[in-house]
Amino acid sequence: MLTLSSADLDTLLAQFFFPLVRILAWLAVDPMLGNKEIPMRVRTMLGLVLTMAIAPILPPAAHVALASGDGLLLLSQQIAIGVVLGFCLRVVFAIVEVAGSLMGMQMGLSFATLFDPINGAQTPVISQFLVLSTVLILFAFNGHHLVIAALAQSFIDVPIGGTLTTRGFVTVLHWSGTMFSTGLHIALPVTAALLATNLTIGMMSRAAPQLNIFAVGFPLTLGAGFLVLYLTLAYLPAQLDGIWSQAIEAGVAAMRGVGGQ
């Protein structure tokens, strides 16, 4: 008859419980697979499936009682590791939203908003369009596979155990600091084209004061913005590929810092 002692039960439970906590923490923040529009039941089932696939190949976990100080510290570490990876990926969508907000503001569409299912808030229409395009592009590039692979690799690079440090959070801050500069880089073609359009309209109104600037300027600005946005969409996948790779690298580095590695 097979019998399990309390120590064996704690070890077996820790073998699956702590990886599950890390994966669920990542799903709570991840902007793609952890989208708020996805039902909680589906996300929980996805976390269980990933745990059942990853946990058996992990090295044996150290014996730690769950209801103890070390167990709570280890639990906090798994939550922090999962959150920093998901947050680094969410910065990519924040970059796209910043770019869309800059474009929409220059095009005169800053007050036109739609509900964003990723963040659960109202966002400008251009930002919403770029966010949805980003999701489709990343799925087409198997970006979700890269994230799952990075999550599985994190259990090897940052095994369950160790100490909780703040070095990883500094890495997250450095990565999130690139949000505005990268967003401006994406929005630069549209912003430059609209600046030239506004200068042209200004010279036209100076040369012909009887010209109704409000009746002519808004359609020209809106049309030029959409035209340049359409032309620059061809370069968006390459930009997102590089940004997504940087986000995964920053997330892995941050997880190692949080895990004390």
C-alpha positions in Angstrom: 0.0 0.0 0.0 1.3 3.4 -1.0 1.7 5.8 1.9 2.7 9.4 1.9 4.1 11.2 4.9 3.4 14.9 5.5 6.9 15.8 4.3 6.4 13.9 1.0 3.0 15.6 0.6 4.6 19.0 1.1 7.3 18.2 -1.4 4.9 17.0 -4.0 2.6 19.9 -3.5 5.4 22.4 -3.7 6.6 20.8 -7.0 3.3 21.9 -8.6 2.1 24.7 -6.4 5.0 27.2 -6.8 5.2 26.8 -10.6 1.4 27.3 -10.8 1.7 30.5 -8.7 4.4 31.9 -11.0 2.4 31.1 -14.1 -0.8 32.5 -12.8 1.0 35.7 -11.7 2.3 36.0 -15.3 -1.1 35.4 -16.8 -2.6 38.1 -14.5 -0.4 40.7 -16.2 0.3 39.3 -19.6 -1.4 41.5 -22.3 -1.9 38.7 -24.8 -2.8 35.4 -23.1 -3.9 37.1 -19.9 -6.3 39.6 -21.7 -9.1 40.8 -19.4 -11.6 39.8 -22.0 -10.6 36.1 -21.6 -12.7 34.6 -18.9 -11.0 33.9 -15.6 -11.9 30.2 -15.9 -10.0 29.9 -19.2 -6.9 31.7 -17.9 -6.9 29.4 -14.8 -7.2 26.3 -17.0 -4.4 27.6 -19.2 -2.2 28.1 -16.1 -3.0 24.5 -15.0 -2.2 23.1 -18.4 1.1 24.9 -18.6 2.0 23.8 -15.0 1.2 20.2 -15.8 3.5 20.5 -18.9 6.4 22.3 -17.1 6.4 21.0 -13.6 7.4 17.3 -14.3 10.7 18.4 -16.1 11.8 20.7 -13.3 14.5 19.6 -10.8 13.2 18.4 -7.4 12.2 21.4 -5.3 13.7 21.9 -1.9 11.5 20.8 1.0 9.7 23.9 2.2 6.6 23.9 4.4 3.9 25.9 2.7 2.5 27.2 5.9 5.8 28.8 7.1 7.9 31.9 6.8 10.1 30.4 4.1 7.1 29.2 2.2 5.5 32.6 2.2 8.8 34.2 1.1 9.1 31.6 -1.7 5.5 32.3 -2.6 6.2 36.1 -2.8 9.2 35.4 -5.0 7.2 33.4 -7.5 4.5 36.1 -7.7 7.1 38.8 -8.3 8.9 36.8 -11.0 5.7 36.2 -12.9 4.5 39.8 -12.5 7.8 41.3 -13.8 7.7 39.1 -16.9 4.1 40.1 -17.7 4.8 43.7 -17.0 7.8 43.8 -19.3 5.6 42.5 -22.1 2.8 45.0 -21.2 5.3 47.8 -21.8 5.3 46.9 -25.5 1.6 47.6 -25.7 2.1 50.8 -23.7 4.7 51.9 -26.3 2.1 51.3 -29.1 -0.5 53.2 -27.1 1.8 56.2 -26.7 2.6 56.1 -30.4 -1.1 56.0 -31.2 -1.9 58.8 -28.8 0.7 61.0 -30.4 -0.6 60.3 -33.9 -4.2 60.8 -32.9 -3.4 64.1 -31.2 -1.7 65.4 -34.3 -4.5 64.2 -36.5 -7.2 65.8 -34.4 -8.7 62.5 -33.2 -7.6 62.8 -29.5 -11.3 63.0 -28.4 -12.3 59.9 -30.5 -12.0 57.0 -28.1 -13.0 53.3 -28.0 -13.1 50.7 -25.3 -9.7 48.9 -25.0 -10.3 45.2 -24.0 -6.6 44.8 -23.0 -6.5 47.6 -20.4 -10.2 47.8 -19.7 -10.3 51.5 -20.4 -11.1 54.1 -23.1 -8.2 54.7 -25.5 -8.0 56.9 -28.7 -9.1 55.2 -31.8 -5.6 55.2 -33.4 -4.1 53.6 -30.3 -6.8 51.0 -30.3 -6.1 50.3 -34.0 -2.4 49.9 -33.4 -3.0 47.7 -30.3 -5.2 45.3 -32.2 -2.7 45.3 -35.1 0.0 44.5 -32.6 -1.9 41.6 -31.1 -2.5 40.1 -34.6 1.1 40.7 -35.7 2.6 39.1 -32.5 0.3 36.1 -32.8 1.3 35.8 -36.5 5.0 35.9 -35.5 4.4 33.2 -32.8 5.1 35.8 -30.1 3.0 33.8 -27.6 5.3 30.8 -28.2 8.3 32.9 -27.4 6.7 34.1 -24.2 5.8 30.5 -23.1 9.3 29.4 -24.0 10.8 32.2 -21.9 8.5 31.3 -19.0 9.6 27.7 -19.2 13.3 28.7 -19.4 12.8 30.9 -16.3 12.3 27.8 -14.2 15.8 26.7 -15.3 17.6 30.1 -15.1 15.7 31.1 -11.9 14.8 27.9 -10.1 12.3 27.9 -7.3 14.2 29.0 -4.2 16.8 31.6 -3.4 16.3 35.0 -2.0 14.0 37.9 -3.1 16.0 41.0 -4.2 15.2 44.4 -5.7 17.8 44.2 -8.6 15.2 42.9 -11.0 12.8 45.7 -10.3 15.5 48.2 -11.3 15.8 46.4 -14.6 12.0 46.7 -15.1 12.2 50.5 -14.4 15.0 50.9 -17.0 13.0 49.0 -19.6 9.8 50.9 -18.9 11.8 54.1 -19.2 12.1 53.5 -23.0 8.4 53.6 -23.4 8.1 57.2 -24.5 11.2 57.3 -26.7 10.2 54.1 -28.5 6.6 55.3 -28.9 7.8 58.6 -30.4 10.1 56.7 -32.7 7.1 54.7 -34.0 4.9 57.8 -34.4 7.7 59.9 -35.9 6.8 59.5 -39.6 3.1 60.5 -39.0 4.1 63.3 -36.7 6.7 64.7 -39.2 4.2 64.5 -42.1 1.5 66.3 -40.1 4.0 68.9 -39.0 4.8 69.6 -42.7 1.0 69.6 -43.5 0.3 72.1 -40.7 3.1 74.4 -41.9 1.7 74.2 -45.5 -1.8 75.1 -44.2 -0.3 78.0 -42.2 1.4 79.4 -45.3 -1.8 78.9 -47.3 -3.8 80.8 -44.8 -1.2 83.6 -44.7 -1.2 83.9 -48.5 -5.0 83.7 -48.8 -6.6 85.2 -45.6 -10.1 84.6 -46.9 -9.5 80.8 -46.8 -11.5 79.1 -44.2 -8.7 77.3 -42.3 -11.1 75.2 -40.2 -13.0 73.9 -43.2 -9.8 73.0 -45.2 -7.2 72.3 -42.5 -9.0 69.4 -40.7 -9.7 67.3 -43.8 -6.2 67.8 -45.0 -4.6 66.9 -41.7 -6.8 63.9 -41.3 -6.2 62.7 -44.8 -2.5 63.1 -44.7 -2.3 61.4 -41.3 -4.2 58.3 -42.5 -2.2 58.2 -45.7 1.2 58.2 -43.9 -0.1 55.8 -41.3 -1.2 53.4 -44.1 2.3 53.7 -45.7 4.1 53.1 -42.4 2.1 50.0 -41.5 4.4 47.9 -43.7 7.3 48.7 -41.4 5.4 48.0 -38.1 6.0 44.2 -38.0 9.7 44.6 -38.1 9.6 47.2 -35.4 7.4 45.1 -33.2 9.5 42.1 -33.7 12.6 43.9 -32.3 10.6 45.5 -29.4 9.0 42.2 -28.4 12.4 40.5 -28.4 13.8 43.3 -26.2 10.8 42.9 -23.9 11.4 39.2 -23.4 15.2 39.8 -22.8 14.3 42.5 -20.3 11.8 40.2 -18.6 14.3 37.3 -18.3 16.9 39.7 -16.9 14.4 41.1 -14.5 13.3 37.6 -13.3 16.9 36.7 -12.7 17.4 39.9 -10.6 14.2 39.3 -8.6 15.2 35.7 -8.0 18.7 36.7 -6.8 20.4 35.0 -9.7 
